[in-house]
Each structure stands twice: as C-alpha cells, then as structure tokens.
Amino acid sequence: MNLLKLRAMLLETHNLIYLSKIDFEVLKRHFIDGEKHIQIERLKGAIRNKLNRMIRLNRARVSLMEKFQQMIDEYNSGAINVEVFFDRLLVFARELNEEEKRGIAENLSEEELAVFDLMNKPDLNERESMEVKIAARKLLEILKREKLVLDWRKRQQTRADVLLTIRNILDKELPRSYTPDLFQQKCDFLYQHIYDSYYGSSKSIYELVD
C-alpha cells in the first residue's frame, strides 16, 4: 500500500465527521483556504460511513454506493479536478441527508420504507403506489407478530413459513401490473432482506444499529 493511500485511510478514520452535523458552508471555507485534500478525505469518510449504515438498513439504496464509487473513480483517474470533485461530494452529501428523511415524506418508518422500496417498481401510478405501501405495512406487521419467532432462521419449517407468508401477501396485495417474473423476484428479494435483517423475538438490525 502506498503512502498516499495509507494517509487517506488514516484521515478517514481519525477525522471522521457525520453528515447530519456538517455545516457545509464552513466545510467549503476550509476547502477554499487550502485544506483541499484533508477536507475531501474527511467528507469521503463521512459519506462512506453514512452510506454503509443506510444500505444496511435498506438494500435498495445500493445504487447510491455505486454512484459514490463512480465519482471517486473519476477523480482518481484525473477526469475531474479536486474542486469539481469536492463540489460533487457536497451535492451528494446533501442528497444522502434528504434520502434519510424520505421515510417521513412517504409516511413510513425506516423498516417499512425498506420493504416498500423492495416491493416498489417505477411505473406505478399514485393509487398503485399506495397499495404497495399498504402491502408493505401489512407484510411487516404479520411477519413480526406471527412468523419471526426466536431462532426462526435455524429451522426449515419456520423459514418456509416466512417465505410462504411473503408470497401470499404479495399475491393478494400487489397491483396486477406485476408480471410473474417480477413477482417472483420481489418475493426473493424480500425474503433475503427479512432473513438478513430480522433475527426473531423482536430482534432486528433496526433495534441494533446506532
């Protein structure tokens, strides 16, 4: 590992800041005053830290990490200069702050939003989108109340029961515009999300993540 890369990693670790606490105008003044690389590494570290947490809570956000990495790759390749890169990071940081508030706008909790995003598709009208929201709430409520028992992931019968519940609710509640292939894909994605995120007996990443 070269010294520049090592220095960047250390800066990300020891100078970590949190996006929700950033005064973007102050940060930009420090950047203009000559601390360009230091401020970029601090901002990158804050963005990466927040992205990792946000994606853990909602895997539908993985495209945001891809966008972030693309910006870094463009900067490292010399396609954009340090000033342009910094401005893009600031814009992206603000986008992340807005994304974190999207559940409020959708009238959904963080865990309901994750299920809704996995169920959703981009061409739904307003009525269909509301149907998907209702389905997301209903699915999560039933699973948490009846199916996600202690150690449910360890037994084949309880795993199968969770998958069957997902399939039954989606079959009844989703708009008819979902094709059979898309329906199956949504069921698979949702089951994997539930398996990864809910440990049973009211334990989940939503209680354990800071």
C-alpha positions in Angstrom: 0.0 0.0 0.0 1.5 3.4 -1.0 1.9 6.2 1.5 -0.8 8.4 -0.1 -3.4 5.7 0.1 -2.4 5.0 3.7 -2.7 8.6 4.6 -6.1 8.9 3.1 -7.3 5.9 5.1 -6.0 7.3 8.3 -7.6 10.7 7.6 -10.9 9.0 7.0 -10.6 7.1 10.3 -9.3 9.8 12.6 -11.0 12.9 11.2 -14.4 11.2 10.7 -17.3 13.6 10.6 -21.0 13.0 10.4 -23.1 14.3 7.6 -26.0 15.3 9.7 -23.7 17.5 11.8 -21.9 19.2 8.9 -22.0 22.9 8.3 -21.4 22.8 4.6 -20.5 26.4 4.3 -17.8 26.1 7.0 -16.5 23.0 5.3 -16.3 24.8 2.0 -14.5 27.7 3.5 -11.8 25.4 4.9 -11.5 23.8 1.5 -11.1 27.2 -0.2 -8.5 28.2 2.5 -6.2 25.5 1.2 -7.1 22.3 3.2 -8.4 20.7 0.0 -7.2 17.1 0.4 -7.8 17.0 4.1 -11.4 18.2 3.7 -12.0 15.8 0.8 -10.8 12.8 2.8 -12.9 13.8 5.8 -16.0 14.2 3.7 -15.4 11.0 1.8 -15.1 9.2 5.2 -18.4 10.7 6.5 -20.2 9.8 3.3 -18.9 6.2 3.3 -19.8 5.8 6.9 -23.3 7.0 6.4 -23.8 5.0 3.2 -22.8 1.8 4.9 -25.4 2.3 7.6 -28.1 3.4 5.2 -27.6 0.4 2.9 -27.6 -2.0 5.8 -31.0 -0.7 6.7 -32.3 -0.6 3.1 -30.5 -2.6 0.5 -32.5 -0.7 -2.3 -30.0 2.1 -1.7 -27.1 0.2 -3.1 -27.2 2.3 -6.2 -26.1 5.3 -4.1 -22.8 3.5 -3.2 -22.3 2.8 -6.9 -22.7 6.5 -7.7 -20.3 7.4 -4.9 -17.7 5.0 -6.1 -18.1 6.3 -9.7 -17.3 9.8 -8.5 -14.2 8.6 -6.7 -13.0 6.6 -9.8 -13.5 9.7 -12.0 -11.4 11.8 -9.6 -8.7 9.2 -9.2 -8.4 8.8 -13.0 -7.9 12.6 -13.4 -11.2 13.0 -15.3 -12.3 15.7 -12.8 -10.2 18.1 -10.7 -10.2 18.5 -6.9 -12.6 21.5 -6.9 -15.2 19.7 -9.1 -14.8 16.5 -7.0 -15.4 18.5 -3.8 -18.5 20.2 -5.1 -19.9 16.9 -6.3 -19.3 15.4 -2.9 -21.1 18.2 -1.2 -24.1 17.8 -3.5 -24.1 14.0 -2.9 -23.9 14.5 0.9 -27.0 16.7 0.8 -28.7 14.0 -1.3 -27.9 11.5 1.4 -29.4 13.7 4.1 -32.5 14.1 2.0 -32.7 10.3 1.4 -32.5 9.7 5.1 -35.7 11.8 5.5 -37.6 10.2 2.7 -39.5 7.8 5.0 -41.1 10.8 6.7 -42.3 12.1 3.4 -43.6 8.7 2.5 -45.2 8.3 6.0 -43.3 5.2 6.6 -40.9 4.0 9.3 -37.3 3.1 8.3 -38.1 -0.6 8.2 -41.4 -0.1 6.4 -39.6 2.0 3.8 -37.0 -0.8 3.2 -39.9 -3.3 2.5 -41.7 -0.7 0.4 -38.6 0.0 -1.7 -38.1 -3.7 -2.4 -41.7 -4.2 -3.4 -41.9 -1.0 -5.5 -41.5 -0.5 -9.2 -41.0 2.8 -11.0 -44.1 2.8 -13.3 -46.8 2.7 -10.7 -49.4 5.4 -10.5 -50.4 7.1 -7.2 -53.1 4.6 -6.4 -50.9 1.6 -7.1 -48.1 3.1 -5.0 -50.4 3.4 -2.1 -51.4 -0.2 -2.5 -47.8 -1.2 -2.3 -47.3 0.9 0.9 -50.3 -0.8 2.5 -48.9 -4.2 1.5 -45.5 -3.3 2.9 -47.0 -2.3 6.3 -49.3 -5.4 6.3 -46.5 -7.8 5.5 -44.1 -6.4 8.1 -46.8 -6.4 10.8 -47.8 -10.0 10.2 -44.3 -11.3 10.0 -43.2 -9.5 13.2 -46.3 -10.6 15.1 -46.7 -14.2 13.9 -43.7 -15.5 12.0 -40.4 -14.1 13.1 -40.1 -16.3 16.2 -37.0 -17.0 18.2 -34.4 -18.7 16.0 -36.7 -18.8 13.0 -33.8 -18.8 10.6 -32.4 -22.1 12.0 -35.5 -24.2 11.2 -36.6 -25.2 7.7 -40.3 -25.1 8.6 -40.2 -21.6 10.0 -38.1 -20.3 7.1 -40.6 -21.9 4.7 -43.5 -20.3 6.6 -41.9 -16.8 6.3 -41.4 -17.3 2.5 -45.0 -18.6 2.1 -46.3 -15.6 4.0 -44.4 -13.2 1.8 -45.8 -14.9 -1.4 -49.4 -15.0 -0.1 -49.5 -11.3 0.9 -47.8 -10.1 -2.2 -50.1 -12.2 -4.3 -53.2 -10.7 -2.6 -52.0 -7.1 -2.2 -49.7 -6.1 -5.1 -51.2 -4.4 -8.2 -51.9 -6.6 -11.1 -49.3 -4.9 -13.2 -46.6 -7.1 -11.7 -45.6 -9.8 -14.1 -45.0 -13.4 -12.8 -41.2 -13.0 -13.2 -41.2 -9.7 -11.3 -43.5 -11.1 -8.7 -41.0 -13.9 -8.1 -38.1 -11.5 -8.0 -39.8 -9.4 -5.4 -40.6 -12.4 -3.2 -36.9 -13.5 -3.4 -35.6 -10.0 -2.6 -38.0 -9.6 0.3 -37.2 -13.0 1.8 -33.5 -12.3 1.7 -34.0 -8.9 3.3 -36.1 -10.4 6.1 -33.6 -13.2 6.6 -30.7 -10.8 6.8 -32.4 -8.1 8.9 -34.7 -9.9 11.4 -33.3 -12.4 14.0 -36.6 -13.3 15.7 -38.2 -12.5 19.0 -38.3 -8.7 18.2 -34.6 -8.5 17.4 -33.5 -6.9 14.2 -30.9 -4.5 12.7 -33.4 -1.7 13.3 -33.1 -2.1 17.0 -29.3 -2.8 17.0 -27.9 -0.3 14.6 -26.9 3.0 16.1 
